[in-house]
Amino acid sequence: MRKGKAALAFLKKYAFQIAISCLVVLMGCYLLYTYVLKPEAVPSVKEPAPNFTLNDLDNNPVTLDSTEGKVRLVYFYFASCPDVCPPTTFLISQVQDILKEKGELGTEVEIISITFDPVTDTPEVITNFANKVGVDFDHWTFLRGETSEEMIELAREFSVAVMYDEKEKTFYHNNPLILVDQDGNIREWINASPNLEAGDKDLLAEDVYKALKKLY
């Protein structure tokens, strides 16, 4: 009986301190769950990715459906690009290395690069371009169509903004990495050229990997 009264007296005396301590513990648990343990939300389906039939570097036909069952990282580029395409391809090669290290390249994720400029970007040109960043051709497929007009139309179907400047003989385009899920749906467009002047952070390979990982 005395122990019960002592405990009750203790609780009355230190009720406020105990309440504060409990509140601090609960807040800590909330912050731990919210910022550390809580899984990031999976991006919703944006739209079905357009299917295509293009040729790989060995002139074999490849379709988007042929890689169904895996997450696809799709990138539109051209090898003679003077600015964003080479560093973005290097960034993708870093993502490739992370996936290889984790045993997920080819098992969970396939990488697809599609040129705007199939006339200039011959298999030899593309191979030289890709070798500069150590591409694993087993699970990173470089594709070509017949004409630039065809490729521009396909890129726009993937919601890539692109135009050809006849006077300058070059392509102007935005620079997204397109994440396509296992069922062929576009889940995310990641801007590979953030606006650093506006305070955006550099896009890192780890950021792209984390975005891919949400889908499997």
C-alpha positions in Angstrom: 0.0 0.0 0.0 2.8 2.3 0.9 4.5 1.6 -2.4 1.3 2.5 -4.3 1.0 5.8 -2.4 4.6 6.6 -3.0 4.3 5.9 -6.8 1.1 8.0 -6.9 2.9 10.8 -5.1 5.8 10.5 -7.5 3.6 10.7 -10.5 1.8 13.8 -9.1 5.0 15.5 -8.3 6.7 14.8 -11.7 3.6 14.6 -13.9 4.6 17.6 -16.0 8.2 16.4 -16.5 6.9 12.9 -17.4 4.4 14.3 -19.9 7.2 16.4 -21.6 9.5 13.4 -21.7 6.8 11.3 -23.3 6.1 14.1 -25.8 9.8 14.3 -26.7 9.9 10.5 -27.2 6.8 10.5 -29.4 8.1 13.4 -31.5 11.4 11.6 -31.9 9.6 8.5 -33.1 7.6 10.6 -35.5 10.6 12.3 -37.0 12.5 9.0 -37.2 9.7 7.4 -39.1 9.0 10.4 -41.4 12.5 11.2 -42.4 14.4 7.9 -42.0 12.2 4.8 -41.9 9.1 5.8 -43.9 9.4 4.4 -47.5 9.3 7.1 -50.2 6.1 7.2 -52.2 6.1 5.3 -55.5 5.5 7.7 -58.4 2.1 7.2 -59.9 1.5 6.1 -63.5 1.8 9.2 -65.7 1.0 7.6 -69.1 1.7 4.5 -71.1 5.1 4.6 -72.8 4.8 4.4 -76.6 6.0 1.1 -78.0 8.5 1.2 -80.9 10.5 -1.1 -83.1 14.1 0.2 -83.6 17.4 -1.4 -84.4 20.3 -2.0 -82.0 23.9 -1.6 -83.0 23.9 -5.1 -84.6 20.9 -4.1 -86.6 18.6 -6.4 -84.7 15.0 -5.1 -84.1 14.2 -4.2 -80.5 10.8 -3.2 -79.1 9.9 -1.7 -75.7 7.8 -4.8 -75.1 10.9 -7.0 -75.4 12.2 -5.6 -72.1 8.9 -5.9 -70.3 9.1 -7.2 -66.8 12.0 -4.8 -66.0 12.2 -1.2 -65.1 13.5 0.8 -68.1 15.7 3.9 -67.9 15.2 5.6 -71.3 17.3 8.5 -72.6 17.1 10.4 -75.9 20.4 11.9 -77.1 22.7 12.5 -80.2 26.4 11.7 -80.2 27.5 15.0 -81.6 25.6 16.9 -79.0 27.9 19.8 -77.8 26.6 20.1 -74.3 24.2 18.0 -72.2 24.3 14.5 -73.9 27.9 13.5 -73.1 27.8 14.4 -69.4 24.3 12.9 -69.0 25.5 9.6 -70.7 28.4 9.7 -68.2 25.9 10.1 -65.4 23.9 7.1 -66.6 27.1 5.1 -66.7 27.5 5.8 -63.0 24.0 4.6 -62.4 24.9 1.5 -64.4 27.9 0.9 -62.1 25.7 1.2 -59.0 23.2 -1.3 -60.5 26.0 -3.7 -61.4 27.5 -3.5 -58.0 24.1 -4.4 -56.4 23.4 -7.1 -59.0 20.4 -5.3 -60.3 21.5 -4.4 -63.8 19.8 -6.7 -66.3 17.8 -8.4 -63.6 15.7 -5.5 -62.4 16.7 -2.6 -64.7 17.6 -2.2 -68.4 19.0 1.0 -69.9 17.9 2.3 -73.3 19.5 5.2 -75.2 17.8 6.4 -78.4 19.5 8.7 -80.9 17.7 11.7 -82.5 20.2 11.5 -85.4 20.3 8.0 -86.9 21.9 9.2 -90.1 25.0 10.7 -88.4 25.0 8.3 -85.5 26.0 5.1 -87.2 26.7 2.0 -85.1 30.4 2.8 -85.3 29.9 6.4 -84.1 27.6 5.3 -81.3 30.0 2.5 -80.2 32.9 5.1 -79.9 30.6 7.5 -78.0 29.5 4.7 -75.6 33.0 3.3 -75.0 34.2 6.6 -73.6 32.1 6.0 -70.5 32.4 2.2 -70.2 29.0 1.1 -71.3 27.9 -2.5 -70.5 26.3 -3.3 -73.9 24.7 -6.4 -72.4 22.1 -4.4 -70.5 22.4 -0.9 -72.0 20.9 -0.9 -75.5 21.6 1.9 -78.0 18.8 2.2 -80.6 18.4 3.8 -84.0 15.5 4.5 -86.3 15.6 5.3 -90.0 15.2 9.1 -90.0 15.5 12.0 -87.7 11.9 12.9 -88.3 10.8 9.4 -87.1 13.0 9.8 -84.0 11.8 13.3 -83.2 8.2 12.1 -83.4 9.0 9.2 -81.0 10.8 11.4 -78.6 7.8 13.7 -78.5 5.5 10.7 -77.8 7.8 10.2 -74.7 7.1 13.9 -73.8 10.6 15.0 -74.7 10.7 18.5 -76.2 12.9 18.5 -79.3 13.3 20.3 -82.5 15.8 20.3 -85.4 17.5 23.6 -86.4 18.0 23.3 -90.2 20.3 26.4 -90.2 22.6 25.2 -87.4 22.3 21.5 -88.3 21.7 20.6 -84.7 19.0 19.4 -82.3 17.6 21.4 -79.4 16.0 19.4 -76.7 15.2 19.2 -73.0 17.1 16.5 -71.1 14.9 14.1 -69.2 15.7 10.6 -67.9 12.5 8.7 -68.4 11.6 5.9 -66.0 9.3 3.3 -67.4 8.0 0.6 -65.1 7.8 -3.2 -65.7 4.4 -2.9 -67.4 5.4 -0.2 -69.8 4.1 2.9 -68.0 6.0 6.1 -67.6 6.4 6.8 -63.9 8.7 9.8 -63.9 10.7 12.3 -65.9 13.9 13.3 -64.1 15.5 16.5 -65.3 19.1 15.6 -65.9 20.0 19.3 -66.4 18.9 21.1 -63.2 18.9 24.9 -63.2 21.9 25.5 -61.0 21.4 29.3 -61.2 18.0 28.9 -59.7 19.5 27.0 -56.8 18.7 23.4 -58.0 21.1 20.8 -56.8 23.3 18.7 -59.2 21.7 15.5 -60.1 23.7 12.6 -58.8 23.8 8.9 -59.9 22.6 8.0 -56.4 19.5 10.2 -56.9 18.7 8.4 -60.1 19.3 5.0 -58.5 16.9 5.8 -55.6 14.2 6.9 -58.1 14.6 3.6 -60.0 14.6 1.6 -56.8 11.1 2.9 -55.9 9.8 0.9 -58.8 11.0 -2.6 -57.8 
